[in-house]
Amino acid sequence: MVQSGDSRVTGEIRGQVVDATDGSHLDGTVVVLDGTDRSTLTNRAGEFRFTGLAEGAYSVVVTRIGFEAHREVVSVATGEVARLEIRMISAVLLGEGLVVEARRHRRARALGEQFESDRIANMLSAEQIADNTDTNLAEALQRVPGITMDDASDEGGVVSMRGLPAAFTTVLINGQRMPSISSTGRGTVVGIINAEAVESIEVMKAVTPDMDAESTGGAINMRTRRFSGGGRIFRIGGEGGMHHAEQQLPSFNASGVWGDQVGRVGLIIDGSIRRTNPYSNELNTGGWFNAEIGGEQVRLPGQVRQNFHSAARTRYTLNATADFDAAEHSRLHVRASVNETRDFRTNAQYRFNRLQFADPNTVASARGEHYGRFYDYSFHMNSLSAGGEHQLGRALLDWSGTLARAGSAAPYIRATFRRDGLAFGYRNEEGLFPILEASGSQNEFDPSTYRMIDLRTRNDRDRDADRSLNLNFELPFQLSGESHSLKFGSRYGSRDKMRQRDYDRWEGFDANIPMSVFSNGEANYDFLRGRYAFGPRLDRGLTDRFIAENLDQLVLNENYARAATDVNSYRAAEEIGAAFGMATVNVGRVRMVGGVRWERTDIQYEGNEVIYDMRGNYVSTSPLSAQQGYDGFFPSLQTRILLGSTSTLRLAATRTMARPSFYDLVPYEEVNPDNGIINRGNPELRPSFIRNLDASIERYLPSQAGLVSLGVFHKDVDSYITEQLFIETEGQWAGFPVRRPVNGLDATVWGVEATWVQDLSFLPGALAGLGVSTNYTFTDSEADYGEDVRQLVIGDRSIPIPGMSRHMANVAVSWSQGGFFANLSNNYRSEYLTSVGNAADGSTDEYMSGRSRLDLKVRQDFSERFLRLGSGALTLEATNLLDSDYRRFVGDRDQVSRLRTSFRTVRLGFVIDL
């Protein structure tokens, strides 16, 4: 073969690498000119280029994990371009034949991309998501090692990585940061995005210098579809089913994808609509207290609250991408993502409080209250980005600009009714919720005995606008027969965050308005699967009619309206500038990616100080503002060592940060003698800085579309933000307890992650169709709560970080044969601390108990010959087969503070590829 050092350097080789299964482009594939020191990686269009070649024959070797190596000899002539199209054949085998199932092939590609990555990461393909019953991306992400989903609602919202708060994780769409609809923090609510909306997800657990420094837990990059060759795409699908609660509630989803090459533009559009009906029952105590009754010390609940939740939720997703070949070495792209959710919620609550115990088993007197709430939520998270890639000789210049907006609006109505003089029998069976049993012939739910005491209306609005500009320059070069690169870049981002609350409380009612005027009169005696009774609920239509006819005759409570509105509203503006330099160095089987990132943050905040007099009456609101700035350097080094053709060892050392939540920084102050608490923001908060160490070892199993890995991580967190509790010592509020966030803790987090994914094709007979996908994560943490942070706690304490489970696991067993596929999966999360109490012995700490969710997905594929229109499939999904409950408890596990149940859902569906 001709060496590239020949003087006649006028020839060129250009080529494209595609997947032989579906014709899609393979980016990041290694291409080597055998016998020379020249090598390169394919770009996102699967293309590669070698310039300055002497005339002669060259052997082009293409390798990618999960595919058979390809070797091809090509002749280069003086002044000409030799062109190649290389079709890579999958290495995923079943017995002695090639597996053509897209599901297994795409999983193999995703695992291969994970194995080849320069970062410690996990990859999740659309096919892997479709193998499960997940309805949104939060539910899909909890299948990834180290990720947990927020358990606070009936469907997933935000996610957390490695036990750290959601704000410690950066969420990206196509590499661009997404804003948040959280009213207080920075966590991105990925639960509003349908599971069908992405082509793949990359979960990066250790940062490189070209990533945001606040990705302490990690970064989640959701990649939408792009047209990658292989012919026109047209796919439609849908599902319908029932949510098996006390009421049988319908649910459905429909989705479609279209893509094609139109001239020099590759277009793809996909959309989905999903309707669900989250439904749950819940009980709360509002806390436990010690009491002495008849000379006996007993532990009793402060109240018993019964809650009924239901919603009609519709999520819409639309993504569009256009890739334009502007010139032979220049590409432009435009990407748009629209995600909307409409949510009509009903909440009914019966609260029995002011419990007066005659003995440990008898409540002699109690008050009953009913709250009827109606919410009309709307959420959106949308983005529009444009960018380009330009090859300048051997160098690559890329740029992008993004405008992303997220927001929510939540009009709200609440009517409150009350009655006194109730009496109950009381018992608390271990592990169950406290039970109040009506005495004699008393009907504690009779709506004619409840009288209206107030009406509240509210409108919550949140907005987060995120704008960014990115510019990167990469220069590959050869040294000592190895390929290396230098990369430099900069980023500018601005963020505008707004929360506006408009609260009104209306009074002046006729004292004789009974709840029966608003009620449909229907009682539910199957509450929490028949364990408890539940009374009539308000009717939305009757409530709306009452408001329309009577609101102008009612009196607005100015104290409540001004205080609740002003203290809960704020604005924030944040600007971030960043620059980085990094190098990728290859030495034999070792690849190192290292460098440093610098970030500068400037913030301005506006909030309110709300003052009451000593009788609890509203006095005034004063606007407050503050600003601050900080910067820092964030070095990182990741090393990948090949231990063989299919095994690798990864090591990483990085420095990251976690910015304070928006609301914590707002300079607000609420002084309210009515509840005896002073709440303050803290504009002096600084970010937390974290030192991260990661190590993992992976073995890829190409012939079984599998991977076995084991990883460990350790994080030292400086100045972790927590809530400070102390007693005010000066001024008119001396003696009042104060709550405010402070940089008060140093914390340590460490853990272990293990994964095993494999098709058991080596087993005999029908067992060869079995497959396993399992992962387990252990995390532990230690945070020191000293008296300087929580002065209301006696003595120092060392406890876990709230929200962190020690054990997390996913276990899935699948079986496929011919066109049939079934997957039974279980997601488990152990108990975790939700809030820290004020008792040094931990007796007032609140925990969420552990929970498992068992799901089933079944699919039967049909060929084009059978359907006559195209290939397709029928699907069956069943979620939460065990009807798992959520339980919170205080101190001891028999002091249940919250019990919530959700119900199974069954759906039938179809998919057609035309």
N, C-alpha and C positions, 0 to 999 in steps of 0.2 A: 504494500500500500504506500501511497505517496505521503510524505511527511509535510506538515503545514509550514515548515521553515523554507521550502523551496522558493526560489526567487520569482517564479511565475504565479504570483498570488492574485489571480483575477477571477477565480470561480466562486460559486456560492451554492449552498444546499438549503432549501427551504422545505418544510414538511408540516404535516398535521397528524396528530395521534388521536384516534377515535376508538370507542368501545365497539367491538365487533357485534355485541349483542343487540344494541339499540342505536348505534351510530352517533352517540353523544360524545362531545369533546372531552378529552382527558387532560386537565391542567395539572401542573406540578409533577409531570412524568419526566424521569431522568433519560436524557438522550446523550450518548457518548460516541465520538468518533474514535473507533478502536485503533490503537497504535499511535495516537496523538495525545496531547495534553488538553484537548478540547472537549468540553461537556457543557450541557445547559439543561434548563428545566422548561417545559412547555408553559405557555401563557394560558390565560383563562379560556382562550379559543382553541386550546390544544396545539398551538403552533410553536415551531422552533425554527432557528435560523443559524447557519454557520457561514461567515463571510471570510474573504481573504484566503481562499484555498487554492493550492497549486493544482494544475491539471493532472487528472489521474483517477484511479478507483479508490473509493473509501468504503469502509465497513461501518454502517450505522447500527448501533446497538441500543435498543430501547427497553428499559426495565421499569416495572411498577409492581409493587407488592399486590398480590391477588390476581396477577395476570401472568401468562406465560411470556418469557423473555422473547423479544423479536430482534432478529438480525437480518440486515439487508445491505447488499452491496450496490453502490450507485457510482456512476461515472460523472466526473466533473470536467467540462470543457472550458477552454479559455473564453472569458467574457460571457459565459452563459450561466443560467440558474437551473440546477437540477431539482426537480420537485418530487416529493414523496407523499403518499397517504398510507399511514401505517395503522392497521386494524389489529387491536390487541384482543387476545382470546382469554376469557376468564379461566382462572385456575380452580374454580369451585367445582368439585366433582362429586357425583353421587354414584357409587359403585364404579362403573367404568364409563359412564356417559356424562356428557356435559349437562349441567343443570341450567335450564333456560328460564326458570321461574325468576321474575323480576325481583321478588321479595328477597330471595337468598343472594342473588347476584348484587343487588344494591347494598345489602348489609355487608357483604364482603368488601365492596368498594369503600363504604364508610369506615369499616375497621382498617382497611388498608391505608386510607388517608390519615387515620389516627396514628397508625404505626409510622408513617413517613413524616409526620408533622415535626417541626422544629420545637414545638412547645409541648408541655405536659397538658394533654387535652383529651376529651371524649367527643366522639362523633355520633350523631344520631340522624339517620336518613328518614325521608318521608315514609318509606316502606316499613321501617321499624316502628314509627309512630302509628301507622295504620294497623300494625299487628296487635295493638292494644285498643282499649275501649275509651281512650281519653278524648274529651270533648274540646279542651282548650290547651294552650301551650304550657300553662302551669302544671296541669295534670300530666302532660307528656314528660316534662322535665324532671318530675319526681322519680322517674325510672332511671335517671343517671346517678352514678355513685356520688354520694356526698351532698345531694340536693334534696331539700325538703320543701313541701308546699305549705302555705298558710292554711291552718286548720280552722280558722275562725268562722268560715261561712260554708255554705252547702256546695260551692264549687271553688276551684283553685283561683287565687288572686295573685299574690306575690310569691316569689320563691327565695330561698336562702341557700347559701353554699357553705358547707363545712361548719354549720352551726352558728355562723355569724349573722348579724341582722341583714335584712334584705337590702338596706342602703349600702352595704359593703360589696354588692355585686353590680357590675355594669351590664346593661342590656343594650344590645346593638341590633340593628337591622341592616344587613349588607355592609357591615363594618362601620355604620354610623350610629352614634349614641342616640337613644330614644329618651324622650322626656317622661315625666311621671304624672299620674293623676292622683297620687297620694296627697292628701290635704296638708300633711305635716312633714313627711320625710322625703327621701330621695328614691325609695324603692319603686321600680317600674312594675305596674300591674299587668303582667303578661297574660293574665287570665281573660282579658277581653279579646284576645286573638284566637281565632279558631285553629284547631289542630291541623286542619287541612291547608293552612296558609303558607307553609314553608316547604322547601325542597330538602333542606337539611339544617341541622343545628350543630354548631361547634361550641363546646363548653371548654374554655381555656382556664386552667387552674393555676398557672404561673405566668406572670406578665413578661413581655419583651419590651424594649424601650419605645417601640412604635405604638404601644397601647396606653390608654389612660392610666395614670398613677393611682386612681381611686379604685381600681379593680382588685381589692384586697381578698375578698372571697373568691373572685374570679370574674370572668367576662363571658356572657352568653351572646353569641352571634347567630342570629336567625337569618338564614339565607333564603330569599324568595326565589322563585323559579326564573330561569333565563333560558332562552332558546339556544340549545347547544348542538344543533345539527340532528341528523338522523331522520329527517322527513317531518311532515306536518303532524301536529299533535291535536287530538280532539277527544276529550274524555268528560263524561258526565256521570254523576252518581247521586244517590240519595238514600236516606234511611228514615224510618218512622217507627214509633213504638210508644210504650206507656211507662210512666213513672209510678211505681206501685206503692203509693202512700195510702192514707185513709181514703183519699180520693184517687181515682185512676186518671192521671193527667197525661195528655198526649205530648210527645216530643218528636221532632223531625230535624233533618238537615239535608241540604242539597248543595252540590258543588260541581264546578266545571273548570276545564283547562283547555285553552286553545293556543297553539303556537305554530309559527311558520316563518319561512324566509321570504321577505318581500324585497326584491332587489338586493341592495347591500345592507338591508336592515333586518335583524332578527327580532321578531316580536313574540311576546308571550303574555297572555292575560289569564289570570285565574281568579275565581271568586267563590265564595261560599256563604251560605246562610244557615244558621243553626238556631233552633227554638228548643229551649229546655224549660222545665218547671220545677226549679228547686223548691223543696218542701221539707220542713223539719219541725219537730216539737222540742221544747227546751224547758228546763227547770233551773232556777237559781235560788241561792239562799241570801245573797247579799252579805255574806260573812257569818262567822260563828263567834260566840262569846261565852265566857265562864259565868255561871250563876250558882247561887246557893239556895236550894229549895228544900225545906224540911230538914235542914242540917246536912244536906248532901250536896257535894260539888258536882255539877253536871255541865256538859257542853251543849249549848243550844243554838239554833239558827236565829239570825236576826230577823229574817222574813222568809217567805216562800213566794217565788215569782214563777208563774207558768206563762210560757211564751209560745205562740203559734206563728210560724213564718211560712209564707208562700210567695212565689214570684212567677211572673210570666216574662221570661228573659229571651231576647232575640239578639244574636250577634251577627254582624255583617262584616265580611272581609273582601277586599278587592285589591289585587296587586297587578301592576303592569310594568313591563321592562322592555326597553328598546335598545338594542346594541347596533351601532352604526360603524361600518368599516369606512372611515373617512379617507384613509389612504392605506398603502400597503403596510405601513408600520405605525399607523395611528388609529385608535378606536375611541369612540365616544359612547356614552351610555346615559340614559335617563331612566330613573326608577321611581315609581310612586306606590305608596302603600296606604290604604284606607282601612281603618278598623273602627267600627261603631258598635255600641251595645245600647239597647233600650231595655229598661228593666222596670216593670210595674210590680211593686212589692206591697204586701199586706202583712202587718204585724199586729197581733192581738195579745194583750197581756192581762192576766189577773194577778194582782199583787196583794198578798195578805201580810200585813205588817202590824207594828205596835202590838206584838204578841205579849200577852200577860199570862204567865204560866202559874196555875194553881198548884200543880205538882209536875214531876217530870213527864207525865203522860196526858196532861190536860191543859189546854189553852182556854182560860176563862173568858178572855176578851181579846178581840182583834178587829182591825179595820180591813175592809176589802176595797180595792181600787181596780178599776178597769181602764186600760189605755188602748185606744184604737188608733193605729197609725197607718197612713197610706203614703207611699213614696212613688214618685215618677222619675226614676233615674235615667240619665243619658250620659254615656261616656264616649270619648273619641280619642284615638291616638293615630295621627296621620303624618306622613313624611313625603317629601319630594326632594330628590337628589339628582345631581348631574355631575359627570366627571369624564375623565379621559385618560388614556394610556398612550404614550408616545415613545417609540424606540428611536433613540438618537445614537446611531452606531451601535456600540455594545451597551450603552447606558439606557435606563428606563426612567421616564418621568411620568408620574401620575398625580392627578389632582382631583379634588371633589369639593362640592359645596352642598350643604343640606339645610333644609328648613323643616323642622319637625314641631308639631303642636299636639298637645294633649290637654284634655279638659273634661269637666263634668258639670252637670247641673242636676239639682235634686230638689224640686218643689216637694213640700212635705206638709201633711196635715195631721194633727193629733188632738183627739178629744179625750177628756178624762172624766170619769164618773166614780162616785164614792158612796160607801155605806159603812156604818159602824154597828157594834153590838153583835159581832159574830163569835161563835164558840166552836172549839174543835177538840177532838181527841188527837193525840200526837204519838207517833212512833218513828224510830229511825233504825231500820234494819241495816246491818253492816253491809257496806258496799252499795246500798241503794240510797235514793234521795229521801230526805225527811218527808214524811207523809202526814198531811192534815186530813182528818176524817170528820165530816160535818156531824154535829151533835143533834140527836133526836130527829125531828122532821124538818130541820132547817135546810133550805136550799140556798147555798152560798152563791149561786150563779143567777138567781132570779133577776132578770133585767129591770123589772118594775121597781125593785128596791134600791137601785143605784141612781144617784142624782148627779147631773152634770155640774162640774166645778170650774172647768176652764177649757178653752179651745186655743190651740197654738198652731200657727202657720210659720213656715220657714222656707227659705230658698238658699240652698248651698251652691256656690259656684266656685270652681277651681280652674286655673289655667296655668299651663307651663309651656313656654315657647323656647325652643332650643335651636340656635343657628350656629353653624360651624363651617370653617374653611380649612382644607387640608392640602398640603403640598409635600410630595416626597420625591427624592432623587436616589436611584440605586445604580451602582456601578459594579458589574461583575468583572472579575479579572482572574487570570491564571497565574499560579506561582508554584514552582516545584512540582509541576504535574498535577496540581489540585485546583479545583474551582473555589473561588472565594467571592465575597461581595462586600461593599461598603454602602450604607444607606443613611441618608440624612433627611430630616423632615421637620415641618412646623405645623402647628395647629392653632387656630383662633376660634374660640367659642363664646357665645353670649347666651344668657339664660334669663328669662323673665318669669317670675313665679308670682301668682296672685291667688289669694283666698278671700272670698267675700261671703260673709254670713249675714243674712237679714232675718232676724228672729222677731216674732210678734206673739204676744200672749193677750188673749181677749177674755174679759171678765164682764160681770154685770148681768148674769143670766137669771132668769126666773128660777127660783130655788126649787121648783117642783118639776123641772124637766127630767123625766125618767130616761134611762138608757133604752127602754123598749121603743122609744120614738125612732131610734137610729138602728135598732137591731133587726136582723132577719128572724130572730127567735129560735134559731137552730142551735142546739147544744151538741157537743162532740164528746161522747163517752168512750171513745177509743183512743184518747190522748196517750202518747207514748206507749202504743201497742196495748192499750187497755189497762195500763197500770194506774191511770188517774182519770178523773173526769175533767172536762173543760166546758165552760159555759158558752152562751151565744156570743157572736162577734158582730161588730158594726157592719152595716151595709154601706158600700161606697156611694151608691146613688143617693140614699137617704141622707147621708152626711153632707154630700156636695149640695143637695137641695136646701138643707138647713142653713149652710153657710151663705148661699146666694140670697136667701130670703131674710137673714137676720144679722149679717155682719155689720151693717151700717148702724144697728141699734146697740151694739156692744161697745165696751170701754177698753181702750188699749192700756195695758200695764206698762207705763213708760220706764219704770225701774228695770223690769225684765228685758224689754226690747233693747234699750240702749246698752245695758251692761253685757248681755249675751252677744249682741251684734258686734260691738266695738272690740271686745277682748279677743274675739275669734277671727278677726279680719286683719290681713297684712299684705304687704307687697315686698318683693325682694328682687334685686337685679344682681347678676353675677357674671363676671367676665373672666375667662381663663385663656392664658397664652401659654403655649408649650413649644419646646424644640427638643430634638433628640438626635443622637448619633449612635449608630450600631454597626457591628461588623459580624459577618458570618464566615467562619474559618473552618476548613475541612483539612484534617490531618489523618490520613489513613481511614480508619473506622470511626474516627471521632469528629463530630461536628459541634462547634461552639458558636452560640449566638449571644453577644454581650454588648453592653454600651451603657449610656446614661441618658436620662430624660430630665428636663427641667420644666417646672410648671409654676406659673404665677397666677394667683387668684385674688380678685378684688370684688368686694361685696358691699351692697348698700341695702339697708332694711328700713321699713317703716311699719310701726305698730302703734298701739294705743295704751295709755294708762287709764284704767277705770277706777274711780274712787267712790266709796260708799261712806255714809256717816255711821256713827256707832249703833244706830238702830237698824242698819241694813238697807237704808234708802240710797238710791243712786244719787250722786252729787254732780259728777262731771267726768268728761273724757278729755284727755290731753294727748295730742299726737306726739309720738316719740320717733326718733330716727337715729341710726348709727351706721357706721361703716368700718371696715377693716380690710386688711390685705396681708397676704403671706405668700412665701414661695419656698421651694425646696428642690433638691436634687434626688433623683431616684435611680440608682444604679441597679443593674440586673445582669445575671449570667445564667444561661441555660446550656447544658452539655448533653449531647446524645452520643452514646457509645454503642456501636453495633457489636453484639456478642456472637453474631452468626447471621445468616441470611434472613432469619425470621425472628431474631431476639434482639432486644435493645435495652440498655440501661440509661435512665435519664436522671440528671441532677440539676437543681435550680436554686439559686440564692437571689432574692429580690428584696427591694424596699418599696413599700406602697403607703398610701394614706387613706383615711376615711374622713370626709368632710362632715361637719355637723348638719343635722337636719335643719330645714328651713325654719320651721316654727320655733325650734329651740333657740335660734339666734335672734328671733324678733324681740325688740326691746319693749315687750308688753308687761303690764303689771295689773293683776286683778286682786283687789283687797275686798273680801266679802265676809263681814262678821256673821252673816246668816249661816254659813257653814264652817266658820272658824279657820279658814285656810287662806293663805296668801300664795298666789301663783305668779311666778316671774319668769320671763325669758332671760337669756344671758348672751348679749351681743359680744361678750369677751371670749366666748368659746373658741378654742383652737382645734384644728383637725387632730385626729389620732394618727400616729405614725407606727407602721408595722414592719417588722423584720420577718421575712418568710424563708423557710427552708423546705424544699421538696425533693423527694427521690422516688423513682418507680422503676420497675422492671417489667417488660412485656414480652410475651411470646405470641407471635401471630401464627394462626393455623389456617393456611390458605385453602387447603383442600376440604376443610370442614366449615368454611366461612366463620372462623372462630378466633378468639383472643383470650389469653390468660394473663392477668396482670396483678401486681401487688405494689402499692404505693404507700408512703408515709409522708406526713407534713407536720410542720411545727411553726407556730406564729407567736411572736412576742409583740404585744400591743401596748404602746405607751400612751398614756392620757386617754384611756377609754372613757367615753362620755356616759355618765349615769345620773340619776336623780339625787340631788342633795336634799336632805331633810334637816332643818335646824329651827331653833326658836329665835324669833326676833327679839332683840334686847334693847332697842332704842325707839323713840318716837311714840305716837299714839297707839301703834299696833304692837307694842312690847308685850311679849308673852304669847303672840300668835305663832303657830307653826308655819314655816315657809317651805315651799317646794320650788326648786329650780334645777336645771341641768348644769353639770359642772364637768370639767376634765379631772375626774377624781380617782380613776382606777388604773392600775397596771394589771394586765391580764395575760395569761398564757393559754394558747389553744394548740392541741396536737391531736393527731388521729391516724388511722390506718384505713386504706381502701383496697378492696380485693374484688376482682371481676373474673367471671368464667362464662364465656359465650362459645357455643360449639354445636354443630350438627353432628349427631351420633351416627353418621352414615356407615361406620365400620361394623355396627351391630347386624346380626342376621335377620333376614326376613322383614316382616313389617316393622320391627323395632328400628330398622335403619331410617325410618321417617321421623324418629324422635329428635328433638333439639332442646337445649337448655340455654337460658340466659339469666344469670344470677349475678348479683353484686351485694357486697356488705361493706358498711362503713362504721367504724368506731370513732367517736370523737370524745374528747374530754377537755375541760377548761377549768381555770382557777382564777377568780377575781377577788381581790382583797377589799372588803367593805369595812373600812375603819371608821372610828368615831368622827374623824374630820369630814367624812362624807355624809354619814347618817348619824347625826347626833342623838336621834331618838332611839337608836339601838344601843343596848348595853353591851359593851365589849366589841372586839373586832371579830369579823367573820370572813371565812374564805369559802365561796360557793361558786357553782357553775354560772356561766353567762346565761341569762334568761333566753329561752327559745331553743336551746341546744339539747338535742337528744343524744344519748350516748350510743345508741344502736339504731341503725337504719339498714333496711335490707329490701331487695327485690328478688323474687324467685318466680321464674316463668318456665313452664314446660310446654313445648309445642309438639305437634305431630302432623306430618304432611305426607300425602301419598297421592300421586296423580294430580288432580286439581283440587283436592281437599286439604284444608288447613284448619287447625284448631290450636288455640293458645290459652292456657289457664295461668293467670298471673296473680301474684299476691304482693302488695306493698305494705311494709311494716315500718313503724316508727315508735320507738320506746318513749316512755314518759319524759317530760321536760318541765323545767321551772318556767312559770309564766310571769310571776311578780314576786318581789321580795318584800316580806312583811317587816314589822318593827320589833319582833321578838328575837332576842339573841339565840334562843334555842330552835328557831325555825318553825315554831308551831303556827305562825301566821303566814308562812310562805304558801303560795298557791302553785299547784302543779297540774299539768294536763296529763292524763293517763295515756299509756300506750294504745296503739290502734292498728289493726290490720284491715286491708280492703282486698277482697277476692273478686276478680273479674274474669269473664270468659269472652273470647272472640272466636267465631267460627266463620270460615269462608269457603265457598265452593266455586271454583273457576269453571268457565265454559269457553269452548273454542269458538273461533269465527265461524266454522262450519255449522256449529250447533245454533248460533244466534242469527246467522245470515247477514247481520249488520256489522258485527265486529266482535271482538272478544269481550268478555265481561265476567261478572261474579255476583253471587248472592251472599249476603252477610247476615250474621246474627251476633248481637252484642248483649251481654248481661253484666251490669255493674253492681258492685256492693252486694254480692250474693248472700253474705252473712248478715246483712243489715247491721253493720257495726255501729256502735254508739261512741260518742265523745263524752269523756268525763273529766271534770276538773275537781280537785279536792284541796282542802286546806290542812296542812300539817299531816294529820292522820288520814289514811285512805277511807275511813268510815265517815269522814266529814266531807261529804260530796258537796261542792259549791256550785257545780254546773253539770247538768246532764242533758245532752242533746242527741237526738236520734235522726238519722237520715235513712232513706229507703232505696231499695233496689230499682233499677231501670232496665227494661228489656226493649231492644230495638231490632227491627228487620230492615235490610237495605239491599241496594244493588249498585253496581258500577258497570259502565259500558265504555269501551274504547272503540271509537269509530275510525 
